[in-house]
Amino acid sequence: MKRTIFLLLSVFLTISVFSQTKEQLDLLDKYYQKVLDEWHIPGMAVAITNGEKIIFSKGYGYANIAKETKVDGNTLFAIASNSKAFTATSIAQLVEEGRLHWTDKVTSILPYYRLYNDYTSQHTMVEDLMTHRNGLKTFSGDLLWFATTKTPEEIISGQQYLKPEYEFRTQFGYSNIGYLSAGKVLEKITDSSWTDYVKNHFLKPLKMNRTLTSVNQIAGAKNVATPYFYEDGKHYEIKWVNWDNIAPAGALISSVNDYAKWLQLNLNKGKLNGKTFFSERSFNKLTTPQATFGVGKNNEKVNFKGYGMGWSVQDYQGYKIVGHGGGYDGMISKSTFVPDKDLGIIVLTNSLNWAPTAVVNKTLDVLLAGIYNGKDWSADYLKYKTEDEQTSKKERSKDEELRGKLGKEHLDLKEYAGTYTDINYGDVVVSESGGRLFFKMLATPIFKAELKHWNHNIFTFRFDKNLVSLPQGKLWFDLNKKGEVEKLHIDVPNPDFYFTEFEFIKQK
């Protein structure tokens, strides 16, 4: 359903920039509104900055639909993995001070650090933690931390049970646990918390006064966006999930006006307002590709793409482009800056969508390359999204066809009840009550649901409304030769969490 979207907050322009870019900024302003409408985004904020000041800051739509609170440049959103650059830059500061070396072995600092074999555990260096080349596939192990009661130490040591996808240091595999480990290294070296270090070395000096370091601080804050998930023409409100146990990888909550100050610091390669936060040598280290990956079909003007430390790096229109994305349940963000053109962009939204990338790409086309009527990035991404949805629909249809070819028998529901344990994750409890079957994942209290019989020893489920972004999943039981329940498996098809990494064995 289309809603009336209010344009909020006046555009802030410096006189010198206004004369050069007013037509461009007007064009972009209209495009941002178009993107908001096309993607059914409740609210979005965009800021464009140079190395000295914000030249454009505007909010679109709603921070909260029910309350009709409007987004502006100070509205707080989760920036998620945009937090990683703060962690990598903090490590760079310690290296500059001589308190740490990039090549220091992690186990000499964190004795509990473990990977899938002794060699990788013992040879992982500090810089390896932030380059996403530990041999694990992207997002491997994320279920160890998402909404769990596990401590950072348990999460980090739990990597030893994750199966590698690649040889060590050979392929890119995005690792949130790597950044958690880097944060714990920082805490060990400085004898302070990651939160305090980031506050004292960046947030306070940069006067990022509205940036939060934990979901726990939201209750005392004003002008905070609500996370949403859009499905079947309706927006579903999502509760904020605490990310304290993975803070160095994604805990920060900020506004476009606050985050623009961080972009200004990086546009100036570590210097701002007469103060040096880190050296240009460190900046170059962080923004030099440590891992590389292929160029996609949608990047005609891109010759290389890679990942430094806390920043993605690529070229576009002949310029070095640095940036990062952030994905939180119900919020997507993207930041980008172009050092050689003194240009930075931050986009924050309160729904799950690909729109921030479309916004950034269009902004680069207009401001970097002077392309006014070029590619409609939003339209292209919507096309890809539609194709993805159609593929998923076909897969679900095939799934239902398969269901009809399987037997419908199942054991007495009470035989499935019990505690099932995975050596890494912990326990899943299955219970029967009134002829209905339920399960809950003890380390993740919000992961619980009723099981609906599908076929044989296979059941379907969907988590409650607070996890509406996760689709229907399956839970199935393995039987031994005696026909007794022996194991439990879970699968929820989604791009973020691998439930199938765990095998739960029934306890006697």
NORJO-V864985 format. One record per pair of residues at least 12 apart in sequence whose ideal C-beta (glycine too) atoms are under 7 Angstrom apart, sorted by sequence separation. I is the first residue (numbers start at 1). J is the second residue. D is the distance in whole Angstrom. If there is no record, write none. Layout:
I & J & D
I & J & D
This chain:
32 & 44 & 7
46 & 58 & 6
59 & 71 & 3
63 & 75 & 5
265 & 277 & 6
270 & 282 & 7
292 & 304 & 7
293 & 305 & 6
302 & 314 & 6
303 & 315 & 5
311 & 323 & 7
312 & 324 & 6
323 & 335 & 5
347 & 359 & 5
418 & 430 & 6
438 & 450 & 5
439 & 451 & 6
449 & 461 & 4
460 & 472 & 6
461 & 473 & 6
59 & 72 & 4
227 & 240 & 7
270 & 283 & 5
292 & 305 & 7
293 & 306 & 7
302 & 315 & 6
311 & 324 & 6
323 & 336 & 4
334 & 347 & 5
347 & 360 & 6
417 & 430 & 5
428 & 441 & 5
429 & 442 & 6
438 & 451 & 7
449 & 462 & 6
475 & 488 & 7
476 & 489 & 5
11 & 25 & 7
32 & 46 & 6
45 & 59 & 5
59 & 73 & 6
107 & 121 & 6
120 & 134 & 7
144 & 158 & 5
199 & 213 & 7
269 & 283 & 4
292 & 306 & 4
302 & 316 & 6
323 & 337 & 7
333 & 347 & 6
416 & 430 & 5
417 & 431 & 5
428 & 442 & 7
436 & 450 & 6
437 & 451 & 4
449 & 463 & 5
460 & 474 & 6
461 & 475 & 6
489 & 503 & 7
58 & 73 & 7
107 & 122 & 6
120 & 135 & 6
198 & 213 & 7
291 & 306 & 6
301 & 316 & 5
321 & 336 & 6
322 & 337 & 5
333 & 348 & 5
345 & 360 & 5
362 & 377 & 5
417 & 432 & 5
427 & 442 & 5
449 & 464 & 7
459 & 474 & 7
475 & 490 & 5
44 & 60 & 5
57 & 73 & 4
59 & 75 & 6
291 & 307 & 5
301 & 317 & 6
333 & 349 & 7
361 & 377 & 4
426 & 442 & 6
447 & 463 & 6
458 & 474 & 6
459 & 475 & 5
487 & 503 & 6
488 & 504 & 4
43 & 60 & 7
44 & 61 & 6
105 & 122 & 7
141 & 158 & 7
289 & 306 & 3
290 & 307 & 6
321 & 338 & 6
322 & 339 & 7
332 & 349 & 5
426 & 443 & 4
459 & 476 & 7
473 & 490 & 6
474 & 491 & 5
487 & 504 & 6
43 & 61 & 4
106 & 124 & 5
141 & 159 & 6
159 & 177 & 6
195 & 213 & 5
289 & 307 & 6
290 & 308 & 6
331 & 349 & 6
345 & 363 & 5
414 & 432 & 5
425 & 443 & 6
458 & 476 & 4
473 & 491 & 6
487 & 505 & 6
488 & 506 & 7
42 & 61 & 6
43 & 62 & 5
106 & 125 & 7
115 & 134 & 6
289 & 308 & 6
290 & 309 & 6
319 & 338 & 5
320 & 339 & 6
331 & 350 & 5
358 & 377 & 4
413 & 432 & 5
457 & 476 & 6
473 & 492 & 3
487 & 506 & 7
41 & 61 & 6
42 & 62 & 5
43 & 63 & 5
105 & 125 & 6
106 & 126 & 6
288 & 308 & 6
320 & 340 & 6
330 & 350 & 6
332 & 352 & 6
358 & 378 & 4
446 & 466 & 6
454 & 474 & 7
457 & 477 & 4
486 & 506 & 6
104 & 125 & 6
141 & 162 & 5
156 & 177 & 6
287 & 308 & 5
319 & 340 & 5
330 & 351 & 7
332 & 353 & 6
416 & 437 & 6
446 & 467 & 6
471 & 492 & 7
485 & 506 & 6
103 & 125 & 5
104 & 126 & 5
140 & 162 & 5
155 & 177 & 6
218 & 240 & 6
286 & 308 & 5
319 & 341 & 6
330 & 352 & 7
334 & 356 & 4
413 & 435 & 7
437 & 459 & 7
457 & 479 & 7
470 & 492 & 6
471 & 493 & 6
42 & 65 & 5
102 & 125 & 7
106 & 129 & 7
286 & 309 & 5
333 & 356 & 6
334 & 357 & 6
355 & 378 & 7
358 & 381 & 5
471 & 494 & 6
36 & 60 & 5
102 & 126 & 6
103 & 127 & 7
156 & 180 & 6
286 & 310 & 6
287 & 311 & 5
289 & 313 & 5
332 & 356 & 6
336 & 360 & 5
343 & 367 & 6
357 & 381 & 7
413 & 437 & 5
451 & 475 & 6
470 & 494 & 6
36 & 61 & 6
102 & 127 & 4
155 & 180 & 6
156 & 181 & 5
215 & 240 & 5
286 & 311 & 6
343 & 368 & 7
7 & 33 & 7
45 & 71 & 5
47 & 73 & 6
100 & 126 & 6
136 & 162 & 6
216 & 242 & 7
287 & 313 & 6
334 & 360 & 5
33 & 60 & 6
44 & 71 & 7
215 & 242 & 5
341 & 368 & 6
354 & 381 & 4
5 & 33 & 7
32 & 60 & 6
43 & 71 & 4
45 & 73 & 6
136 & 164 & 6
137 & 165 & 4
152 & 180 & 6
156 & 184 & 7
215 & 243 & 7
29 & 58 & 7
135 & 164 & 4
136 & 165 & 6
45 & 75 & 6
135 & 165 & 7
214 & 244 & 6
338 & 368 & 6
5 & 36 & 6
25 & 56 & 6
135 & 166 & 5
354 & 385 & 6
5 & 37 & 6
135 & 167 & 6
152 & 184 & 6
135 & 168 & 5
140 & 173 & 7
134 & 168 & 7
142 & 176 & 6
213 & 247 & 7
91 & 126 & 7
138 & 173 & 5
139 & 174 & 6
287 & 322 & 5
133 & 169 & 5
137 & 173 & 5
138 & 174 & 4
141 & 177 & 5
439 & 475 & 6
136 & 173 & 5
214 & 251 & 6
17 & 55 & 5
133 & 171 & 7
135 & 173 & 7
213 & 251 & 6
14 & 53 & 6
133 & 172 & 6
134 & 173 & 7
136 & 175 & 6
213 & 252 & 6
132 & 172 & 5
14 & 55 & 6
112 & 153 & 5
132 & 173 & 6
134 & 175 & 6
211 & 252 & 6
212 & 253 & 4
12 & 54 & 6
13 & 55 & 6
88 & 130 & 5
132 & 174 & 5
211 & 253 & 7
12 & 55 & 7
13 & 56 & 7
113 & 156 & 6
114 & 157 & 5
132 & 175 & 5
211 & 254 & 4
410 & 453 & 6
12 & 56 & 7
112 & 156 & 6
115 & 159 & 5
116 & 160 & 6
134 & 178 & 6
210 & 254 & 7
11 & 56 & 6
12 & 57 & 5
112 & 157 & 5
114 & 159 & 6
115 & 160 & 6
210 & 255 & 5
110 & 156 & 7
114 & 160 & 4
116 & 162 & 6
132 & 178 & 7
208 & 254 & 7
410 & 456 & 6
411 & 457 & 7
11 & 58 & 6
116 & 163 & 7
211 & 258 & 5
408 & 455 & 6
409 & 456 & 7
410 & 457 & 6
9 & 57 & 7
116 & 164 & 5
120 & 168 & 5
130 & 178 & 6
210 & 258 & 5
316 & 364 & 6
407 & 455 & 7
9 & 58 & 5
129 & 178 & 5
130 & 179 & 6
319 & 368 & 6
406 & 455 & 4
407 & 456 & 6
8 & 58 & 7
9 & 59 & 5
129 & 179 & 7
208 & 258 & 4
406 & 456 & 6
8 & 59 & 4
317 & 368 & 6
403 & 454 & 6
8 & 60 & 7
129 & 181 & 5
130 & 182 & 5
195 & 247 & 7
317 & 369 & 5
403 & 455 & 5
7 & 60 & 6
129 & 182 & 4
194 & 247 & 6
208 & 261 & 6
194 & 248 & 5
207 & 261 & 7
208 & 262 & 7
5 & 60 & 6
206 & 261 & 5
5 & 61 & 5
206 & 262 & 7
126 & 185 & 6
206 & 265 & 6
428 & 488 & 6
416 & 477 & 6
8 & 70 & 5
8 & 71 & 6
9 & 72 & 4
6 & 70 & 6
8 & 72 & 5
9 & 73 & 5
183 & 247 & 6
183 & 248 & 3
180 & 246 & 5
182 & 248 & 6
206 & 272 & 7
113 & 181 & 6
180 & 248 & 6
420 & 488 & 4
179 & 248 & 5
180 & 249 & 5
416 & 485 & 6
176 & 246 & 6
179 & 249 & 4
205 & 275 & 7
267 & 337 & 6
269 & 339 & 7
415 & 485 & 6
110 & 181 & 7
266 & 337 & 6
263 & 335 & 7
267 & 339 & 6
176 & 249 & 4
110 & 184 & 6
176 & 250 & 7
263 & 337 & 5
106 & 181 & 7
110 & 185 & 6
267 & 342 & 6
109 & 185 & 5
250 & 326 & 7
259 & 335 & 7
428 & 504 & 5
267 & 344 & 6
425 & 502 & 5
110 & 188 & 7
424 & 502 & 6
106 & 185 & 7
109 & 188 & 5
264 & 344 & 7
422 & 502 & 4
263 & 344 & 3
422 & 503 & 6
298 & 380 & 6
422 & 504 & 5
263 & 346 & 6
421 & 504 & 6
260 & 344 & 7
420 & 504 & 4
421 & 505 & 6
420 & 505 & 6
260 & 346 & 6
420 & 506 & 5
421 & 507 & 6
259 & 346 & 5
241 & 329 & 6
418 & 506 & 5
419 & 507 & 5
100 & 189 & 5
418 & 507 & 7
99 & 189 & 5
155 & 245 & 7
256 & 346 & 5
91 & 182 & 6
238 & 329 & 6
87 & 179 & 5
94 & 186 & 7
238 & 330 & 4
256 & 348 & 6
152 & 245 & 6
147 & 241 & 5
151 & 245 & 7
84 & 179 & 5
87 & 182 & 5
91 & 186 & 6
94 & 189 & 6
150 & 245 & 6
87 & 183 & 5
90 & 186 & 5
148 & 245 & 7
145 & 245 & 5
145 & 246 & 4
227 & 328 & 7
229 & 330 & 6
227 & 329 & 6
228 & 330 & 5
227 & 330 & 2
227 & 331 & 5
90 & 197 & 6
90 & 198 & 7
93 & 201 & 7
90 & 201 & 7
86 & 198 & 5
86 & 202 & 6
352 & 469 & 6
172 & 291 & 4
172 & 293 & 5
230 & 351 & 6
228 & 350 & 6
229 & 351 & 7
227 & 350 & 6
228 & 351 & 5
229 & 352 & 6
226 & 350 & 6
225 & 350 & 4
76 & 210 & 6
172 & 307 & 6
74 & 210 & 6
76 & 212 & 7
330 & 469 & 7
329 & 469 & 6
76 & 221 & 6
76 & 223 & 6
75 & 223 & 5
76 & 224 & 5
77 & 225 & 5
74 & 223 & 6
76 & 225 & 6
75 & 225 & 5
71 & 225 & 7
133 & 291 & 5
131 & 290 & 4
132 & 291 & 6
63 & 223 & 7
131 & 291 & 5
63 & 224 & 7
87 & 248 & 4
63 & 225 & 4
64 & 226 & 5
63 & 226 & 6
84 & 249 & 6
83 & 249 & 7
86 & 252 & 7
83 & 250 & 5
81 & 249 & 7
83 & 251 & 6
81 & 250 & 5
83 & 252 & 4
65 & 235 & 6
80 & 250 & 4
79 & 252 & 5
79 & 253 & 7
78 & 253 & 5
79 & 254 & 5
132 & 307 & 6
77 & 253 & 7
131 & 307 & 7
76 & 253 & 5
76 & 254 & 7
131 & 309 & 6
76 & 255 & 5
130 & 309 & 4
75 & 255 & 6
79 & 259 & 7
130 & 310 & 6
74 & 255 & 5
43 & 225 & 6
73 & 255 & 6
96 & 278 & 6
127 & 309 & 7
73 & 256 & 5
74 & 257 & 5
96 & 279 & 6
73 & 257 & 4
93 & 278 & 6
42 & 228 & 5
92 & 278 & 5
96 & 282 & 6
89 & 278 & 6
40 & 230 & 5
92 & 282 & 4
42 & 235 & 6
92 & 285 & 7
92 & 286 & 6
89 & 286 & 6
88 & 286 & 6
57 & 256 & 6
57 & 257 & 6
54 & 257 & 7
54 & 260 & 5
47 & 256 & 4
45 & 255 & 7
46 & 256 & 6
47 & 257 & 6
45 & 256 & 4
49 & 260 & 4
52 & 264 & 7
47 & 260 & 5
51 & 264 & 5
49 & 263 & 5
49 & 264 & 6
51 & 267 & 4
50 & 267 & 7
51 & 268 & 5
88 & 309 & 4
89 & 310 & 7
88 & 310 & 3
87 & 310 & 6
85 & 310 & 4
84 & 310 & 4
85 & 311 & 6
239 & 466 & 5
238 & 466 & 6
236 & 465 & 6
238 & 468 & 7
238 & 469 & 7
1 & 233 & 6
236 & 468 & 5
231 & 468 & 7
85 & 324 & 6
229 & 468 & 5
84 & 324 & 7
229 & 469 & 4
82 & 324 & 5
81 & 324 & 6
81 & 325 & 6
82 & 326 & 4
81 & 326 & 4
80 & 326 & 3
81 & 327 & 7
79 & 326 & 5
80 & 327 & 5
78 & 326 & 7
80 & 328 & 4
78 & 328 & 4
82 & 333 & 6
78 & 331 & 5
80 & 333 & 6
82 & 335 & 5
77 & 331 & 5
79 & 333 & 5
77 & 333 & 6
161 & 423 & 6
161 & 424 & 4
158 & 424 & 5
79 & 348 & 7
77 & 348 & 4
77 & 350 & 6
144 & 425 & 7
143 & 425 & 7
63 & 350 & 7
51 & 342 & 5
50 & 342 & 5
50 & 343 & 7
150 & 443 & 6
149 & 443 & 6
49 & 344 & 5
148 & 443 & 5
148 & 444 & 5
48 & 345 & 5
147 & 444 & 5
47 & 346 & 5
147 & 446 & 5
46 & 347 & 5
44 & 347 & 7
45 & 348 & 5
44 & 348 & 7
44 & 349 & 5
43 & 349 & 7
43 & 350 & 5
41 & 349 & 5
42 & 350 & 5
42 & 351 & 6
41 & 351 & 5
41 & 353 & 6
46 & 359 & 6
39 & 353 & 5
41 & 355 & 6
48 & 363 & 7
39 & 355 & 4
35 & 355 & 5
35 & 358 & 6
35 & 359 & 6
32 & 359 & 6
31 & 362 & 6
28 & 362 & 7
28 & 363 & 6
28 & 366 & 6
27 & 366 & 6
162 & 501 & 6
38 & 378 & 6
24 & 366 & 5
24 & 367 & 6
35 & 378 & 5
34 & 378 & 7
38 & 382 & 6
27 & 372 & 6
21 & 367 & 7
146 & 497 & 7
142 & 496 & 6
143 & 497 & 5
142 & 497 & 6
143 & 498 & 7
143 & 499 & 7
139 & 496 & 6
139 & 497 & 7
140 & 498 & 6
139 & 498 & 7
140 & 501 & 7
